[in-house]
Each structure stands twice: as structure tokens, then as C-alpha cells.
Amino acid sequence: MKKLAAGLLVGVVAVVLVLWWVGGKVERGELGDALYVASSTAQKTVTLDSDRDGLKDWEELLWKTDKTNADTDGDGTSDGEELVLGRDPRKKGPGDKLSGPEDLVRAAVHTSGSDAEGVIFPSEEDLKPSLVYTAFDLHTVDSKDPSFIKYYGISLRDTLKPLGNSSFGQAASNTVAALSKKDSAAIERIRAEEALLLSITKNLLALDVPESASAIHLNLLNTLTEMAELAYTMEHVEREPAFALASAEAYEKKKPELLAVLGNVNAYFREMRITFDAKNTVNINL
């Protein structure tokens, strides 16, 4: 069953990608190849520096500065020069030193990406999931047999168990590390996290799901799949730093959503009066 992926926005040029989905499997290799080809061949208009302040137009979007004004804050120093000096191009006065983690990472993006041939700067639409499952993708069973629901709960808990590993949920911080510290090992850790998410989503797809649990199972599946897609983009932090940074921010927002979904999973089993361990819970620590 084919799925369409939203296009990547490059400056003012919209490029539409088609990412495909077949037969109940998440084949991220094909998806990755499609994204790589598109991002490599897409027209990238971000090399333009309209106000010649040393900050490319795509960076002006990142900082929310004025691409038609070389000195956005009017302090006598150009926006690009301020970044080189560790200062905020949006503020003037003694309090304009860059200090917040997000600003420091944006400054690292300037260092690592501003001289590239082109950088994809994503819109909110670009960060939406490209692969969304429906109930047709699940193998549901119309059964209220407590023993079956209990077996489903045990299988689900075992499938999710790897998320309790202390290294899970660090993809965003590893993206920051790769940008600010040039830490190549951080990229490998992002890839490992994506591989873990993909493995779990495949296992979730393989489970026999009680009809009564289909909605929460589907929500869990889509949440983890979206996180895997964001991790994939973060892997390419060296090639697309701005896109990777935006994906990292979106990834952090998904983590509490995942906890909320797991809360609904636990509530389902309590409602069904199913106890599959002493605590009657799925223990996930992010």
C-alpha cells in the first residue's frame, strides 16, 4: 500500500517526494534512498545572501533576522559578524552574548553549513510524518478472551522493552553534539536509535492486536514511526544541518507524546482488568 511523503521546502522552491510503502513492512532503505536523491538533486536557492551581511538567506530564516538589513539589531555590527563574535544578531547592548543552547547550536549550523552549496530549510509541513499507518495495516482479532488480551499485553511489553534502555531518546542531543562538536560517533548513535525504532515498529506490525486495542496500538505505532523518520533526517546532519536541527526539535516534542501514548496503553489494560505482571504496567523511561 503506497504512501505519499510531503515535499521538502528549499527556499521558495517546493520539491515533492514520493515515498512508498508496501505490504506491511517499513523499508527505510528505499525511503532513505529516495530522500537522499531528492535532497542531492533539488534546486537549492539558499546560497543567496541578499543583504551581504555574511548570513545566507536561509540562515536569516533560522535566526528570524531581516534578510534585507545587514544589521538587524542596529548596533553597528553586521549580523554575520556578530555570530562570528559569539553575539546575538537580534539584540544589541551588553546582553547580546550568545548563551542559550539553541542559539549556540544555530551558530554551529552557521559554521558548518553556511558555505555549503545549498541547505534545505524545512517548513512545519516538511516535518510532518510522511508514513502514516491506518487500521488496515494492523492484524486485528475480534476477541475479548482475557487470555488472548493478556498474551497481547506481554508481547507488547516485550516489544517495547528496548525503549527502557538509558541510551534511547538521545537522538536530538546527539544531533546537537554532531553540529557543535563535530562528533562523528554521535551520528552513529543516531543511526542506532533509528534502527531500534524501526525494529520495534516492525514487531508492532507483526503482533495480533485485539480489536478493542487497535486505536491505541495504531497511535503507538505511528508515534514511533514518526520518531524514526525524524531520526533518519537527523542522521544527515552534516549534509542538511538546518533540516537536522529542526527535526531534532520536533523529536524532543514527540518524547512526551510517546509517554502519553504509553499511559493510554496502561489504562487500556487496567480497564480490561488484565494483569500481566505485578505492576500491571509497561515501564518505559525516556
C-alpha positions as CSV (number, residue, x, y, z in Angstrom):
1,M,0.0,0.0,0.0
2,K,1.6,3.1,-1.2
3,K,2.0,6.3,1.0
4,L,2.9,9.7,-0.2
5,A,5.5,11.9,1.5
6,A,5.3,15.6,1.8
7,G,7.8,17.6,-0.2
8,L,10.8,19.3,1.2
9,L,10.8,23.1,1.0
10,V,14.0,24.6,-0.4
11,G,13.9,28.3,-0.1
12,V,10.9,29.2,-2.1
13,V,11.1,26.1,-4.3
14,A,8.8,23.2,-3.4
15,V,10.0,19.8,-4.2
16,V,7.6,16.9,-3.9
17,L,8.9,13.4,-3.0
18,V,7.0,10.2,-3.3
19,L,7.9,7.7,-0.5
20,W,6.4,4.3,-0.8
21,W,5.0,1.7,1.5
22,V,4.4,-1.9,0.6
23,G,2.8,-4.9,2.3
24,G,3.0,-4.2,6.0
25,K,6.8,-3.5,6.1
26,V,8.8,-0.4,6.9
27,E,11.6,-0.5,4.3
28,R,13.6,2.5,5.4
29,G,16.4,1.7,2.9
30,E,14.2,2.6,-0.1
31,L,12.8,5.6,1.8
32,G,16.3,6.7,2.6
33,D,17.5,6.4,-1.0
34,A,14.5,8.5,-2.2
35,L,15.2,11.2,0.3
36,Y,19.0,11.2,-0.5
37,V,18.4,11.5,-4.2
38,A,15.8,14.3,-3.8
39,S,17.9,16.3,-1.4
40,S,21.0,15.9,-3.6
41,T,19.4,16.9,-6.9
42,A,16.9,19.5,-5.7
43,Q,17.4,23.2,-6.6
44,K,18.8,24.9,-3.6
45,T,18.4,28.7,-3.6
46,V,19.9,29.2,-0.1
47,T,23.4,30.3,-1.3
48,L,21.9,33.8,-1.7
49,D,22.9,36.5,0.8
50,S,20.5,39.3,-0.1
51,D,21.9,41.9,2.3
52,R,25.5,40.8,2.1
53,D,25.9,40.5,5.8
54,G,27.6,37.1,5.9
55,L,24.4,35.4,6.8
56,K,22.8,33.4,3.9
57,D,19.1,34.0,3.4
58,W,18.2,30.5,4.8
59,E,20.2,31.4,8.0
60,E,18.2,34.6,8.3
61,L,15.1,32.4,8.4
62,L,16.8,30.2,11.1
63,W,17.6,33.3,13.2
64,K,14.4,35.2,12.3
65,T,16.6,38.2,11.3
66,D,16.0,40.6,8.4
67,K,17.5,39.4,5.1
68,T,17.1,42.9,3.6
69,N,19.0,44.6,6.5
70,A,22.7,43.7,7.1
71,D,22.4,44.9,10.7
72,T,19.1,43.7,12.1
73,D,19.5,45.0,15.6
74,G,21.1,48.3,14.5
75,D,24.1,48.0,16.8
76,G,26.6,48.9,14.1
77,T,27.9,45.3,13.5
78,S,26.6,43.1,10.7
79,D,24.5,40.0,11.5
80,G,27.1,37.6,10.2
81,E,30.0,39.3,12.0
82,E,28.0,39.2,15.3
83,L,27.7,35.4,15.0
84,V,31.5,35.1,14.5
85,L,32.0,37.2,17.6
86,G,29.5,35.0,19.6
87,R,26.9,37.7,19.7
88,D,23.1,37.6,19.0
89,P,22.3,39.4,15.8
90,R,18.8,40.2,17.1
91,K,19.9,42.0,20.2
92,K,22.1,45.0,21.0
93,G,23.8,46.1,24.1
94,P,25.8,44.3,26.8
95,G,23.3,41.4,27.0
96,D,23.7,40.3,23.4
97,K,26.2,37.4,24.0
98,L,25.0,34.0,22.8
99,S,24.5,31.7,25.7
100,G,21.3,29.6,25.2
101,P,21.9,26.0,23.9
102,E,19.6,26.5,20.9
103,D,21.4,29.7,19.9
104,L,24.8,28.1,20.3
105,V,23.7,25.2,18.0
106,R,22.3,27.7,15.4
107,A,25.7,29.4,15.5
108,A,27.3,25.9,14.9
109,V,25.0,25.5,12.0
110,H,26.3,28.7,10.5
111,T,29.9,27.4,10.9
112,S,29.1,24.0,9.4
113,G,26.5,24.8,6.8
114,S,26.7,28.4,5.5
115,D,29.3,27.6,3.0
116,A,27.6,24.6,1.5
117,E,26.2,24.6,-2.0
118,G,22.7,24.5,-0.6
119,V,20.9,23.7,2.6
120,I,17.3,22.5,2.9
121,F,15.4,24.8,5.4
122,P,12.2,22.9,6.3
123,S,8.8,24.3,6.9
124,E,6.4,22.9,9.6
125,E,4.7,21.0,6.8
126,D,8.0,19.3,5.9
127,L,8.4,17.9,9.4
128,K,5.0,16.1,9.4
129,P,5.2,12.3,9.1
130,S,5.4,11.0,5.6
131,L,4.4,7.5,6.5
132,V,1.1,7.1,8.4
133,Y,-0.4,3.7,9.2
134,T,-4.2,3.0,9.2
135,A,-6.2,0.2,10.8
136,F,-5.9,-1.7,7.5
137,D,-2.2,-2.2,8.3
138,L,-2.9,-4.0,11.6
139,H,-3.7,-7.6,12.1
140,T,-6.7,-7.3,14.5
141,V,-8.5,-10.1,16.2
142,D,-12.1,-9.6,17.3
143,S,-11.7,-11.4,20.6
144,K,-12.4,-10.4,24.2
145,D,-10.8,-13.5,25.6
146,P,-8.8,-12.4,28.7
147,S,-6.0,-14.9,28.0
148,F,-5.6,-13.5,24.4
149,I,-5.5,-9.9,25.7
150,K,-3.0,-10.9,28.4
151,Y,-0.8,-12.5,25.7
152,Y,-1.0,-9.4,23.6
153,G,0.0,-7.3,26.7
154,I,3.0,-9.5,27.4
155,S,4.1,-9.4,23.7
156,L,3.6,-5.6,23.6
157,R,5.6,-5.1,26.8
158,D,8.5,-7.3,25.5
159,T,8.4,-5.4,22.2
160,L,8.7,-2.1,23.9
161,K,11.3,-3.2,26.5
162,P,14.3,-1.9,24.5
163,L,12.9,1.7,24.9
164,G,13.8,1.4,28.6
165,N,17.5,1.4,27.7
166,S,19.1,4.6,29.1
167,S,20.6,5.5,25.6
168,F,17.2,5.7,24.0
169,G,15.8,9.2,23.4
170,Q,19.2,10.8,22.9
171,A,19.0,11.3,19.1
172,A,18.3,15.1,19.4
173,S,21.2,15.7,21.8
174,N,23.4,13.6,19.6
175,T,22.4,15.9,16.7
176,V,23.5,18.9,18.7
177,A,26.8,17.1,19.6
178,A,27.4,16.4,15.9
179,L,26.8,20.0,15.0
180,S,28.7,21.8,17.8
181,K,31.4,19.3,18.5
182,K,31.9,17.6,15.1
183,D,31.3,14.3,16.9
184,S,31.2,11.6,14.2
185,A,30.3,8.9,16.8
186,A,27.2,10.9,17.6
187,I,25.9,10.3,14.1
188,E,26.4,6.5,14.6
189,R,24.4,6.7,17.8
190,I,21.5,8.5,15.9
191,R,21.6,5.7,13.3
192,A,21.4,3.1,16.1
193,E,18.4,4.8,17.6
194,E,16.6,4.9,14.2
195,A,17.4,1.2,13.7
196,L,15.9,0.4,17.2
197,L,12.7,2.4,16.4
198,L,12.4,0.6,13.0
199,S,12.8,-2.8,14.6
200,I,10.1,-2.0,17.2
201,T,7.7,-0.7,14.6
202,K,8.2,-3.9,12.5
203,N,7.5,-6.0,15.6
204,L,4.4,-4.0,16.4
205,L,3.1,-4.6,12.9
206,A,3.6,-8.3,13.4
207,L,1.5,-8.6,16.6
208,D,-2.0,-9.9,16.7
209,V,-4.0,-7.0,18.1
210,P,-7.3,-7.2,20.0
211,E,-9.9,-5.2,18.2
212,S,-10.5,-3.3,21.4
213,A,-6.8,-2.2,21.5
214,S,-6.5,-1.3,17.8
215,A,-6.8,2.5,18.3
216,I,-4.1,2.8,21.0
217,H,-1.9,0.3,19.1
218,L,-2.1,2.4,16.0
219,N,-1.3,5.6,17.8
220,L,1.7,3.9,19.4
221,L,2.9,2.6,16.0
222,N,2.6,6.0,14.3
223,T,4.3,7.8,17.1
224,L,7.3,5.6,17.0
225,T,7.4,5.6,13.1
226,E,7.4,9.4,13.1
227,M,10.3,9.4,15.6
228,A,12.2,7.0,13.3
229,E,11.6,9.4,10.3
230,L,12.9,12.3,12.3
231,A,15.9,10.3,13.4
232,Y,16.6,9.5,9.7
233,T,16.8,13.2,8.9
234,M,19.0,13.8,11.9
235,E,21.5,11.2,10.6
236,H,22.2,13.6,7.7
237,V,23.2,16.4,10.0
238,E,26.4,17.1,8.1
239,R,24.7,17.4,4.7
240,E,21.5,19.1,5.9
241,P,22.3,20.8,9.2
242,A,19.2,23.1,9.3
243,F,16.8,20.3,8.5
244,A,18.5,18.1,11.1
245,L,18.3,20.7,13.8
246,A,14.6,21.3,13.0
247,S,14.0,17.6,13.2
248,A,15.8,17.4,16.5
249,E,13.5,20.0,18.0
250,A,10.4,18.1,16.6
251,Y,11.9,14.8,18.0
252,E,12.1,16.3,21.5
253,K,8.4,17.3,21.3
254,K,7.5,13.7,20.4
255,K,9.0,12.2,23.5
256,P,6.3,13.4,25.9
257,E,3.7,12.4,23.4
258,L,5.1,8.9,23.5
259,L,4.9,8.8,27.2
260,A,1.2,9.9,27.0
261,V,0.5,7.1,24.5
262,L,2.1,4.6,26.8
263,G,-0.1,5.9,29.6
264,N,-3.1,5.1,27.4
265,V,-1.8,1.6,26.8
266,N,-1.5,1.1,30.6
267,A,-5.0,2.5,31.1
268,Y,-6.4,0.0,28.5
269,F,-5.1,-3.0,30.4
270,R,-6.4,-1.6,33.6
271,E,-9.8,-1.1,32.0
272,M,-9.8,-4.6,30.7
273,R,-8.8,-5.9,34.2
274,I,-5.8,-7.6,32.7
275,T,-2.7,-8.1,34.9
276,F,0.3,-9.3,33.0
277,D,2.9,-8.5,35.7
278,A,2.8,-7.4,39.3
279,K,2.8,-3.7,38.4
280,N,0.4,-4.0,35.5
281,T,2.4,-1.5,33.5
282,V,4.8,-1.0,30.7
283,N,7.8,0.5,32.2
284,I,9.4,3.0,29.8
285,N,11.9,5.6,30.9
286,L,12.9,8.3,28.5
